[in-house]
Amino acid sequence: MKRNAVVELLLACSADPNLADQIGMTPLLVAAISGELTIVKTLLRSPRVDRNHVDDSGLSAIEHAEE
């Protein structure tokens, strides 16, 4: 639960939710891969989150979650 509070705080402080690391992983992709459903839902509620972003392997958060 504490991690989700941090995500909410970062979003409230205008942190860029689409900032990707060196292999194209965004917070949404990491949360989907990690099975962090609460964080995925929190991120998806933000209109700033790019739901269609793909990582360097060409997979989106939905495709990662399906694996």
MOZIHU-V89189 format. One line per field, one symbol per residue. burial: + if it has 16 or more other ideal C-beta (glycine too) atoms within 10 Angstrom, else -. Layout:
# MOZIHU-V89189
burial=???
This chain:
# MOZIHU-V89189
burial=---+--+---+-----+--+----++++++++---+--++-++-----+---+++---+++--++--
